[in-house]
Amino acid sequence: MGRTSRKRSKLARRLVAVSAAVVMGGGGLIAVNVYANAGEGADQPPPQASGLPVSTISCPDVANRLSDVPRGARGEVDDRLAELDSQITRAYDQLGAARDKESVLDPLEERRQGTLGEIADAMDRAGQRPERLDSMAPCTLRAVDAPAQQGQQGQQGQQGQQGEQGQQGQGQGGNGPQANDFVEIESVQPNVNRPGNRRGASRGTFTTECGRNENGKFNPDNVIVAPGVSNGAHHMHDYVGNQATDAFSDDDDLANGGTSCRNQGDKSTYYWPVLRLQNGENEADAQADGGGKDQNVGEIQTPSSVTLKFVGNPRSKVVAMPRFLRIITGDAKAFTNGDVNANASWSCTGFEDRRLKDKYPICPEGSKVVRRFDFQSCWDGRNTDSANHRTHVAFADQRTGACPQGFRAIPQLVQRVVYDVPPGPGFAVDSFPEQLHKPVTDHGDFINVFDERLMRRVADCINSGQRCT
């Protein structure tokens, strides 16, 4: 793990030809085994060729429910929330071997009942017992192609799906992605709409250069969502910027850590799930947490470019971000939660006026895969984090650019990550195992560790309409 150059293997080149064979007119996909392992023969049937339905485990997302947790209980609650994720992972592992798939649900519910009780007790001791938390213990089995129960399925990327045929093949790891998780970008109509700038808009930009993770800094932690919990993400993250970041980093550790950013006044943490080429080649983490143990397989791809740009608001000036502000954009569990918090998008170079939320793009020859993360740009003016890591920040109105009442506009982080991978359905982002590597689960994380003087310069630069670095 940690290699920073990726050459196209014979198998990777073969994937290009195979992927071309699965593309039909209008972007429909037929089922072929585009994810064959290196040791598999051509006469072997593709995964899931038996026609058995493919299922995953869908559980209520307790973290989103807990929007208000007393500070004195946050540490214990975060630990118990991470344990709920681990319980789902273990149950998902058991699902594949179970003859009776429903048999995994009752033991899982029992374990969740106990952990939810511990969360309720911790909050009760801090003076705020939650109501009806135990109602979130039951989980269900969900067919892979069934819609999520919460939110609405993304409509971007629905174009070009007519004519899908046959059984959907599974990925090398046995848990996705599927053939119909991909669509030709050329079959998608332009769909990007931005609010126009008004008088008083902040039109400048500030770009920070922090590399492409050439250092090979990876871990399966999530210091925002699961602080103090090793393997809290159950998938591997790329990191640029702060080099001290892991599950156990506190604000002092981050303030004193090194940075890969050219401007040493930016020690911020920028991280996102790695993208892997599913070509049958094992990465060094094939037997490790966050990697093969959590059904994330294949070669980790180093981005060909990473752009970190802070932009303004189309109708107002921005205020400087507070130091150690934490922001998560997107939802790592959007496949089972629904897409209400899904925000990351996929595209191809040369086609970035067409963005996909719930599909991976098949880019034409010469075009590269693009992941884009537009972070929340409105802050409540008080908190650097919140219990569910969402309610202290908000998105500006998509039509007007206005922040919600009581929120202030801050510099908006726009993160663009580009990959040079073979055209076709041969790659996927890491995910929680039960999320099946779906593109809608993509997400980005940011902790602001700018020097306060430099952050004031960022805001001044944006407000005055300059282009700064």
Buried (B, 14 or more C-beta within 10 A) or exposed (E): BBEEEBEBBEBBEBBBEBBEEBBBEBBBBBBBBBBBBEEBEEEEEBBBBEEEEBBBBBBBBBBBBBEEBBEBBBEBBBBBBBBBBBBBBBBBBBBEEEEEBEEBBEEBBEBBBEBBBBBBBBBEEBEEBBEEBBEBBBBBBBEBEEEBEBBEBBEBBBBBBEEBEBBBBBBBBBBBBBBBBBBBBBBBEEBEEEBEBEEEBBBBBBBBBBBBBEBBBBBBBBBBBBBBBBBBBBBBBBBBBBBBBBBEBEEEBBBEBEBBBEBEBBBBBBBBBBBBBBBBBBBBBBEBBBBBBBBBBBBBBBBBEBBBBBBBBBBBBBBBBBBBBBBBBBBBBBBBBBBEBBBBBBBBBBBBEBBBBBBBBBBBEEBBBBBBBBBBBBBBEEBBBBBBBBBBBBBBBEEEBBBEEEBBBBBBBBBBBBBBBBBBBBBBBBBBBBBBBBBBBBBBBBBBBBBEEBBBBBBBBBBEEEEBE
